Amino acid sequence: MERPHPDKLLTAIQNEERKSGRGQLKIFLGMAAGVGKTFAMLQRAHQLKASGVDVIVGWVDTHGRADTEALTQGLEIQPRLQRQHRGVTLEILDLDAILARRPKAVVIDELPHTNPHGLGLRHKKRYQDVLEILENGIDVFTALNVQHLESRVHVVAEITGVTVHETVPDSFLDEADEIILIDLPAQDLLQRLREGRIYPEEKARAAEKHFFKKGNLSALREMALRVAASRADKEALAYKTLHGIGAVWRTTPRLMVAVFGSPYSGSSIRWTRQLAELMKGTWIGVYVNSGKALTEEERGLLEENTELVRQLGGEFITIEHHDFVDGLIQVAQQQNVTQLIVGRSRRGFWHNLFSGGPTLQRLQNRAGNIDIYSLASERPEAASWPKRLPRNMPTTSYPWEEFGWILFAGMMAWLLASALHPYAGYESIGVIFIMTVTVSGLFLSRASVFALAALLSLAHNYFFIPPLHTLTIGNPRDALMFAMYFLTAASVGQLTSRLQTQKRRVQNREDRTLNLYHLSRRLAECQSLEEVNRVSTREVERLLRGQMATVLFQENGTPNVQSSSAYFPAGQELAVAVWVKEQRKPAGRFTETLPGSEATYYPIVSRGLGLGAVGIKLPADYAMDFERKNFAHAVVSQITQAIEREILHEGRKRLELVGEAEKLYRSLFDSVSHELKTPLTTIRIAAQEISGDLATQIGEQSERLLQVVNHLLDMSRIESGTLKPNLKPESLGDVLGPAIQAAQLRDTEFTLKVEDNLPALMIDAPLTVQALTNVLKNAKKYAGTTKPLEIVVSRRPSRRVEISVLDSGPGLPPDRPEIIFNKFYRVSPALAGGIGLGLPIAQGFLQAQGGNLRAENRKEGGARVTLELVAEDT
Amino acid sequence: MRGKILVIDDEPALRKLLVTTLSAHGFEVLEATDAREGHAAAIANRPDAILLDLGLPDRDGLSLLTQLREWYRNPILILSVRDQEETIVAALDKGADDYVTKPFNLNELIARIRVAQKHYLGESGIGPRTVGNLIIDLEKRQVTKGGVEVKLTSTEFELLKVLLKNAGKVMTHRQLLREVWGPNSSEHVQYLRVYLGHLRQKLEPSPHTPTLILTEPGVGYRFALPPPDK
């Protein structure tokens, strides 16, 4: 295990020590005025006071807000210091009085406040007062809006157009022992503003026009959340450093949001995702299926919300549990959830299943160390939501085939009873009926069981209880017996039926889980894309009774359909697949997009990029419901993941192959280069060291050979595609100087004209120098230098700088000057040396770094060869 | 006497040639064919300079360089082929004094060896220097061009000083940055380009085709030595 660095440890311990003798600092952080920071602080103060803590109010401005004003009642308020300054009475926080009073805790509002100037006060800013109070061992509650944080000031100015002057340094937050985020949806804050609960009326109207715009408030709210979240990060880090937990104990936050078939769920889902992003954690959405029937509307909303979870990148889990709270907690514990988010609508109900308070209470009691956020959900934009939902509407139609079974079971029971009647007497025969009803509970729905119980009771009465063949009962004893038989049959039957339903549901879930598990194992064993396709086609057939096809798109957009079943998407169906790939969202049958298609298409996404789609064609009469949809979704997501994995794997293999080839090329190139140049070096040096005509000849020819070798090697670099320019800003002198030197141009052999204030060039210097050298050598060779070459450097639009080399030689072939860029082309083969690669190489080197090489004839005779270079972005 | 030179190169023909020619110029030349042998020879003979080929058969030349630099202070010159700018820069930053590119010229090689030895022996001196029509007095912090004083900012002067002190020797971007701007500035290649441009503007006869502060493309800068006195 990695131990913390000693220095870090020391700082952490010092922090801890420093804090232990000090008062505790609690900061109430909000997004704007009016969210209720002061209110919350005073509430806290009252709580403390009630539990016997000596708490006073050092500074509170109620801004005439009645509810806040009321809260100051019953608290000890430290009188403010009054000072005269230039004829104005100024009120000041009485720091010394508070220090002398020595309460356990003090409430000090308006943290960013700047103390009046010129009164000889100790501190310029109120937060400095607060620090001094803390140093004296007194706890402080204080409040701060996020826009006053120094690091946020300019962002706030950008968002709201208001520049905040009173600031608090960010490091002040580090001093806090606790930061309490006071959160309120923007809409509610605006409501408060309009109701005049924040500012008096005219000021409120002005505020709404400027600072209190909804967009502003949302941005500020996000900022406050962000500050609070990053603070939580730091706390965990500090704790870990001190306790030697290091990198091993990594708690990635895992958030969980409860999903309902309610329009309020959407905003809590979005909020959870945002929070998860801020906290760099993962998140899941959970639906607790308590077995209660849902209305059409709820079902629709539930599907919508489920889809939303998936679209926003969360995992979705359904759990069957009769109790909402227990179900949630069970999933939370299995999934190591750290934060649980439950939406709370402001109408006081979460959902029609439960009515507010008690559920939240129970959740909190059961949660252990899981944090619970109960979120004030915002109303959805289009409020088409009915006020109350009808309860328990039956959703599945009555299974009429059970009708036959009722008659059959009734008939069999009657036959058996008739056979036994002579021996057993009519009383005991009732037991047969009870048994029949009980057993039927194993197979029939609850309604059918009840119907059977009623039928058999009537039969018992009619055929066996005297007086026979009437529905009347003579004997009161018999009536009592009849009633008891009926009740027993009905309730036992009901119970059995319910147990059976539950068992079946659990069984179904287990089957599905088991199937998914097997599917994932089979897919994991696959070694290639074809195998994944084969296995998943078989599994889709087995698990969903459907057919599957995979559509993958090549880089140019051509679809490549693979299917080992009879289903082969084409035409309109293929268009759906294209849409799915582009939008990275499911579409087709059973979805909201293009539901008329014959199959459902799910996207294959890799690194945020749609690669293709998996199409699933289910039987025409397939009855899709929530559970089945979830299951299908789970199956397909396993399949798409396996496909994505194989695609990535194949990509990697290809890359490795390319890398190998490049390496091989490089080492071959190096060794060829070495083998050719070393002997030439030796020959050249040797030739220099001996004198005589022959030696000069050897020297010149080896020089020529060297030039050829260099050109061939350069050309090979270009053509192998392994040229990797290293672009850096360079000045013109860094290119011109070395090239002129390498081309051995004397001062008299060229003139230079350079435009002023050229930007830096964004080039690979060695390649560019080589290109320019080749061009200069070429000009010198073919045009001669009787008239000096002109080198003109000028700036061109769209980040270009051009270096033109103008000569007065014979010029280029007039019909097609660009022929000189053809390999091995030479204008006048008679001239010695060169194999016609100099200019093609120059062009290749320039094009590799985004530039180019052009050639044309000049009107006044001779050629102009121009290097186009990319300039630095200015 | 010119001193002992150790040539570490796997090419026998080149070694033989260097032995012959360098001996003719008064050096005593030792040979080694690979890194292992080279290191042993360096320890045994304590040469006055080492010529090191980067492409050795048994080990990377760079790693041998690092190993040598742990104890060996005398000049080390790199023999390289073209298209290896990154390797050259790495070698220079790891403590090589200079480099020549194969196919090199013997006079060039000898000049480089001499410059490196001179710097090693601390013979570069700080008295006033005359380069063309420039007179540079490092002690007085004064530069005149054709008799007229050239005003340099302190950064420009520092840069000139570092280049001049290492005259004839290539300096990588990183080395210059470290010397002029301090150890933590090696990322700011931009500064270097800008200040070097200013220097050229003020000192060079033609700033776009510098003859004083030369560019080694992709490697660094070299302050041109005045042509040999003879």
Contacts between the chains, C-beta under 8 A, distances in Angstrom:
chain1	res1	chain2	res2	distance
A	670	B	55	7.1
A	670	B	81	7.8
A	673	B	81	5.6
A	673	B	82	7.9
A	673	B	83	7.5
A	674	B	55	5.9
A	674	B	81	6.2
A	677	B	81	5.7
A	677	B	102	5.2
A	677	B	103	5.8
A	678	B	11	4.8
A	678	B	13	7.2
A	678	B	14	5.8
A	678	B	102	6.6
A	679	B	13	6.6
A	680	B	103	5.3
A	681	B	14	6.3
A	681	B	102	4.8
A	681	B	103	3.7
A	681	B	104	6.7
A	682	B	11	7.7
A	682	B	13	4.7
A	682	B	14	5.2
A	682	B	17	5.1
A	684	B	103	5.3
A	684	B	105	7.6
A	685	B	17	5.6
A	685	B	21	6.4
A	685	B	103	7.9
A	685	B	104	7.8
A	685	B	105	7.5
A	685	B	106	4.8
A	686	B	17	5.9
A	688	B	105	7.2
A	688	B	106	5.8
A	688	B	107	7.8
A	689	B	20	7.7
A	689	B	21	5.4
A	689	B	24	7.3
A	689	B	106	6.8
A	706	B	103	5.9
A	710	B	82	7.2
A	713	B	83	7.8
A	717	B	83	7.4
A	726	B	86	7.7
A	726	B	218	7.5
A	728	B	189	6.9
A	729	B	189	7.7
A	729	B	190	6.6
A	729	B	193	6.3
A	730	B	193	7.0
A	731	B	193	5.6
A	731	B	196	7.5
A	731	B	197	5.1
A	732	B	208	5.3
A	733	B	197	7.1
A	733	B	200	5.7
A	733	B	204	8.0
A	733	B	207	5.9
A	733	B	208	5.0
A	733	B	209	7.1
A	733	B	210	5.2
A	733	B	215	6.8
A	734	B	193	7.8
A	734	B	215	4.3
A	734	B	217	6.9
A	735	B	215	7.8
A	735	B	217	7.6
A	736	B	208	5.1
A	736	B	209	5.3
A	737	B	208	7.4
A	737	B	209	5.2
A	737	B	210	4.6
A	737	B	211	7.7
A	737	B	214	6.4
A	737	B	215	5.4
A	738	B	214	7.3
A	738	B	215	5.2
A	738	B	216	7.3
A	738	B	217	5.3
A	740	B	209	5.4
A	741	B	214	7.6
A	752	B	206	7.0
A	752	B	208	6.1
A	752	B	209	6.4
A	754	B	208	5.3
A	760	B	193	6.7
A	764	B	218	7.5
A	765	B	215	7.6
A	765	B	217	4.1
A	765	B	218	5.0
A	766	B	83	7.6
A	766	B	85	5.4
A	766	B	217	4.4
A	766	B	218	4.1
A	768	B	217	7.7
A	769	B	217	4.4
A	793	B	208	7.5
